[in-house]
Amino acid sequence: MNKKTMKWVAVAVIFIGLAGGGYLYYQSKQTTGTPIGQTVKVERGKASSTVSATGTIKPVNSVEISSKITARIKEIPVKENDHVKQNQTLVILEDKELDTKLDQAQYKVTNAKAKYDRTAYLHSIGAKSDSELEDALYEYQNALSSLEGVQSNVDDTIIVSPIDGYVIGEPLSVGTLVAQGVNNPTVIMNIVDLSTKQIRAKVDETDIGNVKIGQSAVFTVDAYNGKTFTAKVANISQTDVNKSWSSSTTTSSSVIYYDVTLDVEDPDNLLKPSMTARVNINVAEKDHVLLVPLAALKTNNEGQYVERVNADGTTENVQVTVGIYSDDKVEITSGLAEGDMLAVSYTKSKNSSSSNGNRQQPRM
């Protein structure tokens, strides 16, 4: 390679190095955010603050249908999803021994009544003593009491619905032996009143102080994408969901939640039990208040302030008092007036584009 050729190669290498270095410098400047300034006007509007929580939809009234006697299911004249009325027959049980017991009890009543009537007559003519009359009456009353007990068991073979509602889930099959019991009876079916529903939501301890009975709320469910339902706070639990206060072992890292019950408005009966509800409770709301962007609010040793732009273009820091925080705005209760102009600065994002959508290219 002659000297002339080597000279041009060296020039080309230097030029390429300078171009590459220039592009890398441009990229490094793009990576570092650039402060961008703009002004906004203090305006009046509506300020609202919400508390978010997740909960489960539950019916207000639901009943587990069980038997007061131990017997086999003879007939179930309803099926899953049927709408039933109060006092409608749900289950017919079969106990053949009850029929025999009923006949025997009725026979004893008939005999005891005849004996008492005969004794009463004889007592009236002096042929029976007072004690004999009392014994006959006692025997008759015992027979009546026994008959009432057996008749009550017979009546219990017919189980009716205590409420209006729907049969939720598949009832037990005909022929199943169901057991009576106070603590653990056999559940034959469930009846649920779907006309009134509630949400039981878990609210974080940091937010529970802002939640009050009567506050309105909106919520969504996955089954109806884009549809919003309304509700109202009906009850706030006084203890956390895990009852941590009564536990002998507590951990400082555990998150504390409180149950909040909300009455649901569902006139079209779209919501079903056990659906997950994402709730926003309106804990604060004001109309016609001064609002500024959150980006305009800053903090110093004296508290919170904004940078107000004067008519001559100069700026000054103004201490303010804030009220309700919304998603992107905050209420100003003192320090500013409607129409004031504020300086707001934000950082231009990495690799930002020009206004016409074409990416800025480095100049060589």
C-alpha positions as CSV (number, residue, x, y, z in Angstrom):
1,M,0.0,0.0,0.0
2,N,1.5,3.4,-1.1
3,K,1.6,6.5,1.2
4,K,-1.3,8.2,-0.6
5,T,-3.6,5.2,0.0
6,M,-2.6,5.0,3.6
7,K,-3.4,8.7,4.1
8,W,-7.0,8.3,2.8
9,V,-7.5,5.2,5.0
10,A,-6.5,7.1,8.1
11,V,-8.8,10.0,7.2
12,A,-11.7,7.5,6.8
13,V,-11.1,5.9,10.2
14,I,-11.0,9.3,11.9
15,F,-14.3,10.3,10.2
16,I,-16.1,7.1,11.2
17,G,-14.8,7.4,14.8
18,L,-16.1,11.0,15.0
19,A,-19.5,10.0,13.6
20,G,-19.9,7.1,16.0
21,G,-18.9,9.2,18.9
22,G,-21.4,11.8,18.0
23,Y,-24.2,9.3,17.8
24,L,-23.3,7.8,21.2
25,Y,-23.2,11.3,22.7
26,Y,-26.7,11.9,21.3
27,Q,-28.0,8.6,22.7
28,S,-26.6,9.5,26.1
29,K,-28.4,12.8,26.0
30,Q,-31.6,11.1,25.1
31,T,-31.3,8.7,28.0
32,T,-31.1,11.5,30.5
33,G,-34.5,13.1,31.0
34,T,-34.9,16.7,29.9
35,P,-36.9,19.0,32.1
36,I,-39.9,20.4,30.2
37,G,-41.9,23.3,31.6
38,Q,-45.4,24.5,31.0
39,T,-48.1,26.6,32.7
40,V,-51.5,25.7,33.9
41,K,-54.4,27.7,35.2
42,V,-56.0,27.2,38.6
43,E,-59.6,26.2,37.8
44,R,-62.7,25.1,39.7
45,G,-64.1,21.6,39.5
46,K,-65.2,18.5,41.3
47,A,-62.8,16.8,43.7
48,S,-63.3,13.2,44.8
49,S,-61.3,10.7,46.6
50,T,-61.9,6.9,46.7
51,V,-60.8,3.8,48.6
52,S,-60.3,0.7,46.5
53,A,-61.0,-2.8,47.8
54,T,-61.9,-6.3,46.5
55,G,-64.8,-8.3,47.8
56,T,-67.3,-11.1,47.1
57,I,-71.0,-10.8,46.3
58,K,-73.2,-12.6,48.7
59,P,-77.0,-12.9,49.1
60,V,-78.5,-11.2,52.1
61,N,-80.9,-14.0,52.8
62,S,-80.0,-17.7,52.3
63,V,-81.3,-20.8,54.0
64,E,-79.8,-24.3,54.3
65,I,-82.7,-26.7,54.1
66,S,-82.4,-29.7,56.5
67,S,-84.7,-32.1,58.3
68,K,-85.9,-32.1,61.9
69,I,-86.2,-35.9,61.8
70,T,-84.0,-38.8,60.6
71,A,-85.7,-40.2,57.5
72,R,-85.3,-41.0,53.8
73,I,-86.1,-38.6,51.0
74,K,-89.3,-39.8,49.3
75,E,-89.8,-36.9,46.8
76,I,-88.2,-33.6,45.9
77,P,-90.7,-31.6,43.7
78,V,-88.1,-28.9,42.8
79,K,-84.8,-28.8,41.0
80,E,-81.8,-26.6,40.7
81,N,-82.5,-22.9,39.6
82,D,-86.2,-23.2,40.3
83,H,-87.8,-20.2,41.8
84,V,-89.8,-21.1,44.9
85,K,-92.3,-19.2,47.1
86,Q,-92.4,-19.1,50.9
87,N,-94.2,-22.2,52.3
88,Q,-93.9,-24.1,49.0
89,T,-93.1,-27.8,49.5
90,L,-89.5,-28.6,48.9
91,V,-89.0,-32.1,50.3
92,I,-91.2,-35.0,51.2
93,L,-89.7,-37.6,53.6
94,E,-90.7,-41.2,54.2
95,D,-90.8,-42.9,57.6
96,K,-93.0,-46.0,57.7
97,E,-92.6,-46.3,61.5
98,L,-94.3,-42.9,61.9
99,D,-97.5,-44.2,60.3
100,T,-97.6,-47.0,62.8
101,K,-96.8,-44.7,65.7
102,L,-99.5,-42.3,64.6
103,D,-102.2,-45.1,64.5
104,Q,-101.1,-46.2,67.9
105,A,-101.2,-42.7,69.4
106,Q,-104.7,-42.1,68.0
107,Y,-105.9,-45.4,69.4
108,K,-104.6,-44.5,72.9
109,V,-106.3,-41.1,72.7
110,T,-109.6,-42.7,71.8
111,N,-109.4,-45.2,74.7
112,A,-108.3,-42.6,77.2
113,K,-111.1,-40.3,76.2
114,A,-113.7,-43.0,76.5
115,K,-112.3,-44.0,80.0
116,Y,-112.3,-40.4,81.2
117,D,-115.9,-39.8,80.0
118,R,-117.1,-43.0,81.8
119,T,-115.2,-42.1,85.0
120,A,-116.6,-38.5,84.9
121,Y,-120.2,-39.9,84.7
122,L,-119.6,-42.4,87.5
123,H,-118.0,-39.6,89.5
124,S,-121.1,-37.4,89.0
125,I,-123.3,-40.1,90.6
126,G,-120.9,-40.8,93.4
127,A,-119.6,-44.1,92.1
128,K,-116.0,-42.8,91.5
129,S,-113.7,-40.8,93.8
130,D,-112.0,-37.5,93.0
131,S,-108.6,-39.2,92.7
132,E,-110.0,-41.7,90.2
133,L,-111.3,-38.9,88.1
134,E,-108.0,-37.1,88.3
135,D,-106.1,-40.2,87.2
136,A,-108.4,-40.7,84.2
137,L,-107.9,-37.0,83.2
138,Y,-104.2,-37.3,83.6
139,E,-104.1,-40.5,81.3
140,Y,-106.2,-38.7,78.7
141,Q,-103.9,-35.6,78.7
142,N,-100.8,-37.8,78.4
143,A,-102.4,-39.6,75.4
144,L,-103.1,-36.2,73.7
145,S,-99.6,-35.0,74.3
146,S,-98.1,-38.2,72.8
147,L,-100.3,-37.8,69.8
148,E,-99.2,-34.2,69.3
149,G,-95.6,-35.3,69.4
150,V,-96.1,-38.0,66.8
151,Q,-98.2,-35.7,64.6
152,S,-95.4,-33.1,64.8
153,N,-93.0,-35.7,63.5
154,V,-95.4,-36.6,60.7
155,D,-95.7,-32.9,59.8
156,D,-91.9,-32.7,59.7
157,T,-91.9,-35.1,56.8
158,I,-93.1,-32.2,54.7
159,I,-90.4,-29.5,54.4
160,V,-91.4,-26.2,53.0
161,S,-89.4,-23.1,52.0
162,P,-89.1,-20.4,54.7
163,I,-88.4,-17.7,52.1
164,D,-89.0,-16.7,48.5
165,G,-85.9,-17.5,46.5
166,Y,-84.0,-19.8,44.1
167,V,-82.8,-23.4,44.5
168,I,-79.0,-23.0,44.4
169,G,-77.1,-26.2,43.6
170,E,-78.4,-29.7,43.0
171,P,-80.5,-31.0,45.8
172,L,-79.8,-34.4,47.3
173,S,-81.2,-37.5,45.5
174,V,-84.4,-39.3,46.3
175,G,-83.7,-42.2,48.7
176,T,-80.9,-40.4,50.6
177,L,-81.1,-40.9,54.3
178,V,-81.0,-37.5,56.0
179,A,-80.1,-37.0,59.6
180,Q,-81.6,-34.6,62.1
181,G,-79.3,-32.6,64.3
182,V,-78.7,-29.2,65.8
183,N,-75.0,-28.9,65.2
184,N,-74.5,-30.9,62.0
185,P,-77.7,-31.7,60.2
186,T,-77.8,-33.1,56.6
187,V,-78.2,-30.2,54.2
188,I,-80.7,-31.2,51.5
189,M,-80.6,-28.0,49.4
190,N,-79.9,-24.3,49.6
191,I,-82.5,-21.6,49.0
192,V,-81.2,-18.1,48.2
193,D,-83.1,-14.9,47.9
194,L,-81.4,-13.1,44.9
195,S,-83.5,-10.0,45.2
196,T,-81.1,-8.4,47.7
197,K,-77.3,-8.8,47.6
198,Q,-74.3,-7.4,49.4
199,I,-70.6,-7.2,48.9
200,R,-68.2,-8.1,51.7
201,A,-65.0,-6.2,50.9
202,K,-61.7,-6.2,52.6
203,V,-60.3,-2.7,53.3
204,D,-56.7,-2.0,54.3
205,E,-56.2,-0.6,57.8
206,T,-54.6,2.6,56.3
207,D,-57.9,3.4,54.5
208,I,-60.5,2.1,57.0
209,G,-60.6,5.4,58.9
210,N,-61.9,7.2,55.8
211,V,-64.8,4.8,55.2
212,K,-68.2,5.7,56.7
213,I,-71.6,4.1,56.7
214,G,-73.8,5.5,54.0
215,Q,-71.0,6.3,51.5
216,S,-71.7,5.5,47.9
217,A,-69.5,3.2,45.9
218,V,-69.2,1.8,42.3
219,F,-67.9,-1.6,41.4
220,T,-67.2,-3.9,38.5
221,V,-67.2,-7.7,38.0
222,D,-65.4,-9.7,35.3
223,A,-68.6,-11.2,34.0
224,Y,-69.8,-7.8,32.6
225,N,-66.8,-6.1,31.1
226,G,-67.2,-2.3,31.0
227,K,-70.4,-2.3,33.1
228,T,-70.4,-0.4,36.4
229,F,-72.7,-1.2,39.3
230,T,-73.5,0.9,42.4
231,A,-73.6,0.1,46.1
232,K,-73.7,1.8,49.5
233,V,-71.7,1.1,52.7
234,A,-74.0,-0.6,55.2
235,N,-71.6,-1.9,57.9
236,I,-68.0,-1.7,59.0
237,S,-66.5,-4.4,61.1
238,Q,-65.0,-3.4,64.4
239,T,-62.3,-6.1,64.2
240,D,-59.9,-7.2,61.5
241,V,-60.7,-10.3,59.4
242,N,-58.1,-12.4,61.2
243,K,-59.1,-11.2,64.7
244,S,-55.4,-10.4,65.3
245,W,-56.2,-8.6,68.5
246,S,-57.2,-12.0,70.1
247,S,-54.2,-13.9,68.8
248,S,-51.3,-14.7,71.2
249,T,-48.9,-14.6,68.2
250,T,-48.8,-11.6,66.0
251,T,-46.4,-10.5,63.3
252,S,-45.6,-6.9,62.5
253,S,-45.3,-7.7,58.8
254,S,-48.9,-9.0,58.4
255,V,-51.3,-6.7,56.5
256,I,-54.5,-5.9,58.5
257,Y,-57.8,-5.8,56.7
258,Y,-61.3,-5.0,57.9
259,D,-64.6,-6.3,56.5
260,V,-66.9,-3.6,55.0
261,T,-70.4,-4.7,53.9
262,L,-72.0,-2.8,51.0
263,D,-75.7,-3.0,49.9
264,V,-75.8,-3.7,46.1
265,E,-78.2,-2.3,43.6
266,D,-78.9,-4.9,40.9
267,P,-82.4,-4.2,39.5
268,D,-81.7,-6.5,36.4
269,N,-80.6,-9.4,38.7
270,L,-77.3,-9.8,36.7
271,L,-75.0,-10.5,39.6
272,K,-74.5,-14.0,41.0
273,P,-73.3,-15.1,44.4
274,S,-69.5,-15.5,44.8
275,M,-68.6,-13.1,42.0
276,T,-65.5,-11.0,42.7
277,A,-66.3,-7.3,42.9
278,R,-63.7,-4.6,42.5
279,V,-65.0,-1.7,44.6
280,N,-64.2,2.0,44.7
281,I,-65.8,3.7,47.8
282,N,-66.3,7.5,47.5
283,V,-64.9,8.6,50.8
284,A,-64.8,12.4,50.0
285,E,-66.4,14.6,47.3
286,K,-66.7,18.3,46.8
287,D,-68.0,20.4,43.9
288,H,-66.8,23.8,42.7
289,V,-63.4,23.8,44.4
290,L,-60.0,25.0,43.3
291,L,-58.0,22.3,41.6
292,V,-54.4,22.1,40.5
293,P,-52.4,19.2,38.9
294,L,-50.5,17.0,41.4
295,A,-47.4,17.7,39.3
296,A,-47.6,21.4,40.4
297,L,-47.5,20.6,44.1
298,K,-44.1,20.7,45.8
299,T,-42.8,20.4,49.3
300,N,-40.3,22.5,51.3
301,N,-39.5,23.0,55.0
302,E,-42.6,25.1,55.5
303,G,-45.0,22.6,53.9
304,Q,-46.5,22.4,50.5
305,Y,-46.2,25.1,47.8
306,V,-46.7,25.8,44.1
307,E,-44.7,28.0,41.7
308,R,-47.0,30.8,40.6
309,V,-46.3,32.7,37.4
310,N,-46.9,36.5,37.7
311,A,-48.2,38.8,35.0
312,D,-44.6,40.0,34.2
313,G,-43.4,36.4,33.7
314,T,-41.6,36.1,37.0
315,T,-42.4,33.3,39.3
316,E,-42.8,33.0,43.1
317,N,-43.3,30.2,45.5
318,V,-46.7,30.3,47.2
319,Q,-47.4,28.1,50.3
320,V,-50.8,26.4,49.9
321,T,-53.2,24.3,52.0
322,V,-54.5,21.2,50.3
323,G,-57.8,19.2,50.7
324,I,-59.0,16.2,48.7
325,Y,-56.5,14.3,46.6
326,S,-57.9,12.9,43.4
327,D,-56.1,10.7,40.9
328,D,-54.2,13.5,39.1
329,K,-55.4,16.6,40.9
330,V,-55.6,18.1,44.3
331,E,-57.9,20.5,46.0
332,I,-56.4,23.8,47.2
333,T,-58.2,25.3,50.2
334,S,-56.0,28.4,50.7
335,G,-53.1,30.2,49.0
336,L,-54.4,30.5,45.5
337,A,-57.3,32.1,43.5
338,E,-59.2,31.0,40.5
339,G,-57.3,31.9,37.3
340,D,-53.8,32.0,38.8
341,M,-51.2,30.6,36.5
342,L,-48.8,27.9,37.8
343,A,-45.5,26.6,36.5
344,V,-45.5,22.9,36.1
345,S,-42.4,20.9,35.2
346,Y,-42.1,17.3,34.2
347,T,-39.3,15.2,32.7
348,K,-39.3,14.4,29.0
349,S,-39.2,10.7,28.6
350,K,-36.3,8.8,27.1
351,N,-36.1,8.6,23.3
352,S,-39.0,11.1,22.9
353,S,-40.4,11.8,19.4
354,S,-41.0,15.2,17.7
355,S,-44.5,16.6,17.5
356,N,-45.0,15.3,13.9
357,G,-44.2,11.7,15.0
358,N,-40.8,11.4,13.2
359,R,-37.9,10.5,15.5
360,Q,-35.2,13.2,15.8
361,Q,-32.0,12.1,14.2
362,P,-28.5,13.3,15.2
363,R,-26.9,15.7,12.8
364,M,-23.4,14.8,11.6
